[in-house]
Amino acid sequence: MALFSEKNKNELHLIAMFIIAEIAQAHEGSLGMVHSYIDALATTGVDAIKFQMHIPEAESSEYEPFRVKFSYEDDTRFDYWKRMSFTLEQWKGIKTHCDEVGLEFMCSPFSNMAVEQLEQIGVKRYKIGSGEVNNLLILEKISQTGKPIILSSGMSNFEELDQTVSFLKDRKVSFSILQCTTSYPTQPEQYGLNVIQELKNRYQVTVGYSDHSAQIETCIAATALGAEILEFHVVFDRRQFGPDSKSSLTIDETKALVQSVRNIKRAIGNPINKSVNNQYKELKTIFEKSLAINKNLPKGHILVFDDLEAKKPKGYGLDAVYFKKVIGKKLKFNKKQWDFLNDSDLE
């Protein structure tokens, strides 16, 4: 299945690499910060900016623990989600701003109610976080929209992914899968870059990489290994408050990453035929070498290996590749040091 729906042939699956900058909760509940992120990321070359829609009453309860105890102002995780929430009209304004600067607005839902609101806002596709892969209730809700899904596989093993993939295929949903490690920040031994190809082979779908390493080389490596979608968290500064700050890239790093992966993807899309080197004909004449004599030698001298040197340019003497053929041959003429050596010089 393709990353994007078959009915929209001009959709972004025609783009070599789809890059998603994830804001998540980096805005800290500030609408002004949201719009600042949109303007900043519009300068980096990413394709989409992604948020998360948390409706506390619909997705959480007083029993939900903090992933990490980071907050000085929220007594409970439920309180934190409330502080991160925006009204439907505010979300519509965020979507409009994204449209104006040429970024696709993406937002992960964490409840069926969030899906209903995102349908009112108008999203092209749904990104499912690692914790929702086994939530078949929300996947059923999204399937009913007929829109493509991007699955982040962070906390799921293959058995669980098999179940979800079968569920989506039964409903004829277009989907893709991201290799992801749910660890913040992810360490090199946890990247799981090998899984990119494993996912491709197992499911025959578009596969990408969702990163939490806060290092640009991770996504560059994922691109070289076949990832066609990249997702990573972004903050203005990794020292700022928030649970994902240490696992994020900065705006400047994002810009550098985008340029790097676009170049890598372009290189992959233009394979070189190493059997053909006609384009180097002129350069080979300049850089390759001709056989020469490295000392004064008299007529009748029998050439040995230690008599030979190779000098630029090619074409003034025998090609250096033929040095074995001249060893043991007798000189017809006296040769001066550094003279080129040709067939006409040999008996």
C-alpha positions, 0 to 999 in steps of 0.5 A: 500500500502507498503512503497516500491514497490512490485517488489523489495521484498528485499527493505527496507520495510523489515527493522523494522524502516526506519530512515532518517536524513535530512540535508536540507540546513544545509550545507549552500551551502558549498559542503565541509559541505555536505560531512562532514555531510555524513561522520558524519551521517555514524557513527550514524546508520541512514538508509538514509540522505536526502537533498533538491533540489531547482532550483530557476528558476523552483520553486520560484520567486522574490515574495516568502517571507522568512519563517523567516528572518534569513539571513544576506547575502540573500536579497530575498528567491530566492537569498537564493535558488540560494546560496543553489544550486549545479550542477548536477555533484556535486549532483552525487558526493554527491550520490556517497559518500552516496553509499560509506558509506552505506547511502541511498541518498534521496533528496526532489524535489521542481519542475518538473525539480528537479525530472528530475535531480534526475532521472539522479542521481538515487534515490530509492524513493521520499520524498514530503515535506509538502508544495508539498502535494497538488502540483498534478503537481509534484506528476504526474511527480513523478508518471510517474517514478513508484517509491515509495513516502513518503508524509509529511502531515504537512500542510494538513488536512484530506480532502486534504490528501484524495485528494492526496491519491486518486490521487496516488492510481489511478496511482497505486503509492506505498506511505507512510505518515508521521505525521508532524507539520510544526512549528519550533521548534515544541512544545509538545502540537503540536506533534500530536502523536495521528495522527499516528494511525489515519493515519494508520486507515484511509489509511491502509499504512505505517505511520511514523513521521517527527519531528521538535522538536529538542528533541530525546524523540519525535521520541522515543514516535512516535516509541512506538505509531507505527511509522515505518519511522522517519525523523528529521533535523540534524545539527552539532550544534543548534547554527549555522546559518540557518533556521532549526538549532533550530529545529534539532538534533545534530550528537551525539543526532542522534546516541543516538536516533537511538539506542533508537528507534531500541531498542523500535522497537525490543521490540515491535516486541517481545511481551511478553506472560504474561500468561506464566512465566515458564522462571522464575521458578528458580527465583521465588524459590529465590524471593518468600516466605514461611510462618513463625512464627514471635514469639515463640508460644506454642503447641495448639496456634490458629494462628492469622494474627499477628503471621505470616511473609513471608520469603525467600526462597519459598518451605520451608514452605507453600506459602505465598499466602495461609496465610488465610488458616492457620488463625484459625488453631491450632499448633500441636507443639511448634514453635520458632520465625522465624520457617517456617510453614507447613501443618504438623504443623497444626491440 
